Amino acid sequence: MARVALENLNKTFGETHAVKDVSLTIQDREFMVLVGPSGCGKSTTLRMIAGLEEITSGKIFIADHLVNDLPPRDRDIAMVFQNYALYPHMTVFDNIAFGLRMRKFSRAEIEKRVREAAEILGIQDLLARKPRQLSGGERQRVAVGRAIVRHPQVFLFDEPLSNLDAKLRVQMRVELKRLHDSLQSTVIYVTHDQMEAMTLGDRVVVMKDGNIQQIGEPLEVYSQPRNKFVAGFIGSPAMNFIDASIAEVHGEFYAETTGIRVAVPAERSRRLASYKAQKVTLGIRPEDLREANPGNSGKVCFETVVEVVEPLGSEILLDVRVGQQLLVARVDSSCRARHHEKIRLAFVPERIHFFDPRTEEAII
């Protein structure tokens, strides 16, 4: 397999600057996920790596070879698209074998590679069927099989699970991870689904407006977001954001707004001292808002009114109001809060995030 390196990659479409100075290294055998909202430049970046989109400026290296001017067929990559693009008149076997036949592989080698790929994907019994006889998940496996038989240096996936229902997407995420582990391949995967990004990637690249916002391991990006965009995009339900002011009371710092006053953890106070009497954005994830109990310090508790109760079985989402602020809390299923009732919630103080309201960068 191969290392892939992007150096100051740019792409413009007329007046639109779609990809802006993207520099990124995907290590050999790494599963790298590009994630972000529609229009952030992730698919355009993938298509430039594949050679399907002309580069405006910058360099792309695959296995340390500059490939800017190489056509797609000479880059030794295989791509799986959102649209599986199977030939309806061909059998599964012929769909998987098509690329090998175009490259003049021997009949014996084609047979060997197709059978091996089918066994890896568990579709040995489907090889004689036509695409119309397959489910969505089976068609997706065939599209992956067509890529596997190429034995490429790099696999490129462009939102391959978007057409599947929620249950099947979960199943296919697991299967793609297993496939990567067995093939030990270099994978670059594009998705707008942050859950896919978190579960599949060895590392995650969060993009917005053509720029890379943050690169890191999934839990690192989740627990230490570099800015407000990353904090709000990664995680479901999304992080709560509260406009607050920093106040000092008897040498202790507090973040406060109407109905909320929470003590700033001691290890964060020094960094926030320069924001004294100024506005900040406080961020807290729903799972870090708990139903208060007698053991909680009053310095982290506040009273809210329940507006919506969403029972999810093992947990409950509460949409609550405090002053003019709407928040979401993820609480234990034993919580008995009801619509319009008052409930006292508590912050997990060490998991509070602060962001500069002007730059939106994390105050670390």
PADREN-961652 format. One record per residue (C-alpha): residue in one letter; chain; y, z, x. Coordinates in pm, 1 decimal. Each point is the difference from the previous one (the first is absolute). Layout:
aa,ch,py,pz,px
A,A,Y,Z,X;
...
***
This chain:
aa,ch,py,pz,px
M,A,0.0,0.0,0.0;
A,A,365.0,-0.8,107.5;
R,A,328.8,178.0,37.1;
V,A,292.5,-150.4,-194.8;
A,A,360.1,45.0,114.6;
L,A,319.7,-99.6,-180.3;
E,A,324.6,-8.7,196.5;
N,A,335.4,-15.9,-179.7;
L,A,-143.8,-213.3,-279.4;
N,A,252.3,-155.8,-238.5;
K,A,-25.2,-226.7,-302.7;
T,A,285.9,-146.1,-201.4;
F,A,-11.6,-209.3,-314.5;
G,A,344.8,-156.3,-19.6;
E,A,241.0,292.1,-35.0;
T,A,-281.6,248.9,-59.6;
H,A,-112.2,200.8,303.6;
A,A,-352.8,91.4,-113.9;
V,A,-139.0,155.5,320.0;
K,A,234.0,172.8,244.6;
D,A,-87.4,65.7,364.3;
V,A,-350.2,128.2,-73.3;
S,A,-171.9,130.5,313.5;
L,A,-349.5,136.0,-44.2;
T,A,-327.8,30.5,192.1;
I,A,-335.1,7.6,-178.8;
Q,A,-265.2,128.4,236.0;
D,A,-342.4,-155.1,42.2;
R,A,-230.3,109.1,-287.6;
E,A,283.5,175.2,-182.7;
F,A,42.5,-14.6,-377.6;
M,A,376.5,-39.7,-44.3;
V,A,158.1,-3.6,-346.0;
L,A,342.2,-148.0,-79.3;
V,A,130.1,163.0,-316.5;
G,A,322.3,-21.3,-197.0;
P,A,152.6,-121.3,-326.1;
S,A,9.7,-365.5,-104.8;
G,A,239.8,-201.1,215.9;
C,A,-14.7,234.4,300.7;
G,A,-136.2,-270.2,234.9;
K,A,-356.7,122.3,44.7;
S,A,-177.2,-315.6,-126.3;
T,A,243.6,-224.4,186.5;
T,A,-81.5,189.7,319.4;
L,A,-372.3,-46.2,-63.5;
R,A,44.9,-371.6,-66.6;
M,A,188.0,-41.6,328.1;
I,A,-287.9,167.9,183.0;
A,A,-238.2,-241.0,-174.0;
G,A,213.4,-300.9,88.2;
L,A,64.2,-83.5,-365.7;
E,A,372.0,73.6,31.2;
E,A,225.4,-131.3,274.7;
I,A,162.6,264.2,219.2;
T,A,379.5,-1.1,11.9;
S,A,2.9,202.0,323.2;
G,A,-216.9,244.3,189.9;
K,A,-350.0,-9.2,145.8;
I,A,-354.1,56.5,-125.3;
F,A,-285.0,77.8,239.8;
I,A,-368.3,7.1,-97.3;
A,A,-231.5,126.3,274.4;
D,A,298.3,-25.5,238.8;
H,A,42.0,-373.0,-71.9;
L,A,331.6,-124.8,-138.1;
V,A,-86.2,-178.5,-326.6;
N,A,343.9,-98.0,-133.4;
D,A,-76.2,-370.4,18.9;
L,A,-372.6,11.7,-76.3;
P,A,-117.4,-131.4,-339.5;
P,A,-189.1,250.5,-220.1;
R,A,-343.6,-143.0,80.7;
D,A,52.2,63.5,373.1;
R,A,106.7,365.2,-33.4;
D,A,-353.5,130.1,-62.0;
I,A,100.8,197.4,-308.5;
A,A,-143.3,18.2,-351.0;
M,A,208.9,73.6,-307.4;
V,A,-89.8,136.4,-344.4;
F,A,262.3,-60.4,-267.9;
Q,A,85.4,167.2,-330.9;
N,A,-126.0,-321.5,-163.7;
Y,A,-359.3,-33.8,118.6;
A,A,23.2,-382.5,-9.4;
L,A,-373.5,-58.0,-47.7;
Y,A,-121.0,-350.1,-71.8;
P,A,-125.6,15.1,-361.7;
H,A,-251.1,-284.6,39.6;
M,A,-168.6,156.2,304.7;
T,A,-256.7,278.8,17.0;
V,A,79.1,328.1,169.8;
F,A,-200.2,-114.9,302.8;
D,A,197.7,-322.6,26.2;
N,A,333.0,177.9,-45.7;
I,A,-79.9,235.9,286.5;
A,A,-136.6,-280.5,216.5;
F,A,283.2,-246.8,-64.4;
G,A,213.0,91.8,301.2;
L,A,-297.3,-8.9,234.3;
R,A,-99.5,-346.5,-120.9;
M,A,354.6,-124.1,56.5;
R,A,-31.6,123.5,359.3;
K,A,-331.4,-187.1,43.5;
F,A,-223.8,304.9,48.3;
S,A,-372.1,-70.2,-3.6;
R,A,-194.5,48.8,-320.1;
A,A,-203.3,282.2,155.6;
E,A,311.5,185.6,120.0;
I,A,166.0,-38.3,-340.3;
E,A,-310.1,136.3,-174.2;
K,A,-14.0,294.5,241.5;
R,A,366.0,93.7,-30.9;
V,A,13.8,-31.9,-380.4;
R,A,-313.9,212.4,-42.4;
E,A,138.3,265.8,235.8;
A,A,334.1,13.9,-182.7;
A,A,-171.5,15.0,-339.8;
E,A,-212.3,292.6,115.8;
I,A,303.2,188.6,132.2;
L,A,180.3,-51.0,-333.6;
G,A,-302.0,56.1,-221.9;
I,A,14.5,-343.0,-167.3;
Q,A,-335.5,-139.4,115.7;
D,A,-107.8,-50.8,-361.8;
L,A,317.3,-193.2,-92.7;
L,A,-19.4,-286.6,249.2;
A,A,-124.1,-254.7,-256.2;
R,A,261.6,84.6,-263.9;
K,A,331.6,-173.9,-71.0;
P,A,330.0,195.8,7.3;
R,A,30.0,-4.8,-380.6;
Q,A,-320.4,205.9,-15.1;
L,A,146.6,277.9,214.0;
S,A,207.0,308.3,-77.8;
G,A,338.0,55.6,164.5;
G,A,-149.8,233.5,258.3;
E,A,-276.4,-246.0,82.2;
R,A,250.8,-282.6,47.7;
Q,A,196.6,223.9,232.4;
R,A,-312.2,61.6,207.2;
V,A,-62.4,-373.9,23.2;
A,A,354.8,-55.4,126.5;
V,A,-54.4,270.7,262.7;
G,A,-335.3,-156.3,90.4;
R,A,167.9,-333.9,61.8;
A,A,221.3,179.4,252.4;
I,A,-280.7,200.5,163.2;
V,A,-216.5,-303.1,87.5;
R,A,279.9,-134.6,216.3;
H,A,-40.4,294.3,243.9;
P,A,378.8,-7.3,55.3;
Q,A,200.0,210.5,241.7;
V,A,224.0,129.2,-281.1;
F,A,-41.0,42.5,-376.8;
L,A,313.3,-35.2,-215.4;
F,A,-4.9,131.9,-357.8;
D,A,286.1,-82.0,-239.0;
E,A,-24.0,235.7,-301.3;
P,A,-367.5,-89.8,-60.0;
L,A,-59.2,271.6,-261.5;
S,A,300.2,-64.2,-223.8;
N,A,-200.3,-192.2,-262.5;
L,A,-261.6,272.5,-45.7;
D,A,3.6,282.0,-253.6;
A,A,73.0,354.4,117.1;
K,A,-363.0,117.1,23.8;
L,A,-109.4,-309.1,190.4;
R,A,296.2,27.5,238.9;
V,A,-117.0,349.1,97.7;
Q,A,-353.6,-127.0,56.5;
M,A,115.9,-297.6,205.9;
R,A,226.9,218.7,215.2;
V,A,-305.1,198.8,103.4;
E,A,-198.5,-317.8,67.2;
L,A,277.9,-153.3,212.1;
K,A,19.8,316.3,208.1;
R,A,-376.2,-4.0,52.1;
L,A,18.2,-368.6,88.8;
H,A,262.5,67.6,264.6;
D,A,-207.6,280.6,146.5;
S,A,-308.5,-221.7,22.5;
L,A,175.6,-309.5,138.7;
Q,A,234.8,193.6,232.7;
S,A,258.9,-270.3,-67.2;
T,A,377.9,-20.1,31.3;
V,A,144.6,0.1,-352.5;
I,A,356.3,-51.0,-124.4;
Y,A,21.7,79.8,-369.1;
V,A,296.7,-51.9,-233.8;
T,A,46.3,194.2,-323.1;
H,A,271.3,136.6,-225.9;
D,A,-234.4,282.5,-105.9;
Q,A,71.6,310.0,207.0;
M,A,-335.2,150.4,-105.2;
E,A,-181.3,-295.0,161.1;
A,A,214.3,38.8,309.7;
M,A,-78.0,371.0,32.6;
T,A,-375.4,-33.8,-53.1;
L,A,-64.6,-314.9,205.0;
G,A,231.4,5.5,299.2;
D,A,-54.1,150.0,343.3;
R,A,377.6,-38.8,12.7;
V,A,254.2,-99.7,-261.3;
V,A,315.5,-210.4,36.4;
V,A,252.8,70.1,-275.9;
M,A,243.2,-288.9,-54.7;
K,A,318.1,-44.3,-200.5;
D,A,240.2,-296.7,-15.2;
G,A,-169.8,-170.1,296.3;
N,A,24.5,306.0,225.7;
I,A,-265.0,241.9,121.3;
Q,A,88.5,346.4,-128.2;
Q,A,-281.7,199.0,159.9;
I,A,-331.8,-48.5,182.0;
G,A,-261.0,272.7,18.0;
E,A,-331.7,138.0,-113.2;
P,A,-17.1,41.0,-379.3;
L,A,27.2,379.8,-7.6;
E,A,277.3,-6.5,261.0;
V,A,205.7,-239.5,-213.1;
Y,A,-73.8,211.4,-307.8;
S,A,86.9,338.8,149.0;
Q,A,276.6,-107.7,239.6;
P,A,191.1,-286.3,-166.0;
R,A,274.1,-137.3,219.5;
N,A,240.8,-68.6,-286.3;
K,A,49.6,34.5,-373.3;
F,A,-146.8,-344.0,-77.1;
V,A,-329.8,76.7,173.2;
A,A,-12.4,344.2,-160.9;
G,A,47.0,-148.1,-345.7;
F,A,-229.2,-298.7,45.5;
I,A,-302.6,178.9,148.8;
G,A,-161.9,246.2,-238.6;
S,A,-85.4,-4.6,-369.6;
P,A,171.4,133.3,-201.1;
A,A,303.9,-65.4,215.0;
M,A,186.5,271.4,185.5;
N,A,268.3,184.5,-198.5;
F,A,353.6,-31.7,137.8;
I,A,266.1,260.8,-74.0;
D,A,368.8,-25.2,93.0;
A,A,87.3,338.7,146.3;
S,A,249.9,180.7,220.5;
I,A,-73.3,218.3,302.1;
A,A,141.4,352.0,-29.7;
E,A,-20.3,300.2,231.9;
V,A,-51.2,344.9,-150.6;
H,A,-26.0,302.2,232.3;
G,A,-106.4,-221.9,288.1;
E,A,-268.9,-178.8,-202.2;
F,A,26.9,-362.5,-107.5;
Y,A,-66.5,-119.7,-354.8;
A,A,-14.1,-339.9,-168.0;
E,A,153.3,34.1,-341.5;
T,A,92.5,-195.6,-308.3;
T,A,27.3,81.1,-370.8;
G,A,-297.2,219.1,-90.4;
I,A,-159.3,-11.1,347.0;
R,A,56.2,205.9,311.2;
V,A,-272.9,-17.6,263.7;
A,A,-2.5,166.2,340.3;
V,A,-16.8,-240.5,293.4;
P,A,-300.3,76.0,225.1;
A,A,112.5,173.2,319.1;
E,A,-124.5,-279.9,225.2;
R,A,222.3,-247.8,-187.3;
S,A,314.7,211.3,-14.2;
R,A,130.5,-91.6,344.1;
R,A,-17.7,-372.5,-74.6;
L,A,168.0,46.5,-337.4;
A,A,278.5,221.5,134.1;
S,A,216.8,-307.0,59.5;
Y,A,-32.0,-79.6,-373.9;
K,A,143.1,336.0,-109.1;
A,A,214.4,-47.2,-315.0;
Q,A,-105.8,-367.1,-5.6;
K,A,-225.3,-205.1,-223.2;
V,A,-362.2,-75.4,89.6;
T,A,-290.3,-157.4,-185.6;
L,A,-289.0,240.1,-43.3;
G,A,-343.1,-159.8,-38.2;
I,A,-309.8,171.4,-136.6;
R,A,-331.1,-156.6,-96.8;
P,A,-141.8,81.4,-347.2;
E,A,-299.7,179.8,153.6;
D,A,239.5,225.8,191.6;
L,A,153.6,133.4,-321.9;
R,A,-232.7,270.9,-128.5;
E,A,-5.2,225.2,-302.3;
A,A,167.5,318.5,123.6;
N,A,-199.4,323.4,24.0;
P,A,100.0,361.3,74.3;
G,A,-74.3,-53.8,368.1;
N,A,265.5,-270.7,38.3;
S,A,333.2,95.8,151.0;
G,A,295.3,-35.7,-232.2;
K,A,160.2,-204.4,275.0;
V,A,-225.9,-298.4,-79.9;
C,A,-28.7,28.4,-381.5;
F,A,199.2,-156.3,-282.7;
E,A,-26.1,-31.3,-377.9;
T,A,-54.9,-332.2,-178.4;
V,A,-66.1,-138.9,-346.4;
V,A,-312.5,-209.0,-54.0;
E,A,71.6,-343.7,-146.8;
V,A,-335.9,-177.7,40.2;
V,A,-351.4,129.9,68.8;
E,A,-247.2,-251.0,152.9;
P,A,-354.1,145.8,20.0;
L,A,-205.9,-187.5,261.1;
G,A,-315.8,209.0,-10.8;
S,A,-6.7,178.9,333.9;
E,A,378.7,36.4,1.6;
I,A,304.6,-25.9,-223.6;
L,A,326.1,-183.9,58.5;
L,A,303.6,174.6,-145.0;
D,A,323.9,-189.1,-52.5;
V,A,260.5,276.6,0.0;
R,A,376.3,27.5,-26.1;
V,A,225.8,237.0,190.6;
G,A,368.0,-52.2,-77.5;
Q,A,43.6,-378.4,-0.5;
Q,A,-283.4,-47.3,249.0;
L,A,-340.6,-142.4,-100.0;
L,A,-294.8,96.4,221.7;
V,A,-375.3,-52.9,2.3;
A,A,-235.6,283.8,95.6;
R,A,-374.3,-30.9,59.2;
V,A,-155.7,328.9,-109.5;
D,A,-347.0,143.7,-47.0;
S,A,-193.2,-93.1,-313.8;
S,A,4.1,367.1,-101.8;
C,A,377.1,-23.1,-65.2;
R,A,73.1,56.1,-370.4;
A,A,356.9,-133.5,-10.8;
R,A,99.9,-173.9,-322.1;
H,A,267.3,-248.5,-101.5;
H,A,349.5,159.9,-16.2;
E,A,-125.5,326.7,151.1;
K,A,163.6,162.5,300.2;
I,A,-204.1,23.5,318.6;
R,A,78.4,150.0,337.3;
L,A,-84.9,-221.6,297.6;
A,A,-7.2,72.4,372.3;
F,A,58.9,-222.2,302.1;
V,A,-246.7,-5.2,287.3;
P,A,285.2,64.8,246.3;
E,A,-159.9,-140.2,315.6;
R,A,-50.2,-333.5,-177.7;
I,A,360.1,-55.2,-103.6;
H,A,160.7,-311.8,148.4;
F,A,372.3,-56.0,60.6;
F,A,177.7,-334.0,28.4;
D,A,352.5,-93.7,99.0;
P,A,158.8,-137.6,-322.2;
R,A,200.8,-260.0,194.0;
T,A,-260.3,-143.4,238.3;
E,A,-305.9,105.2,-204.1;
E,A,-168.8,94.1,329.8;
A,A,-215.4,313.7,11.2;
I,A,166.5,313.3,134.5;
I,A,-275.6,123.7,228.6;
***
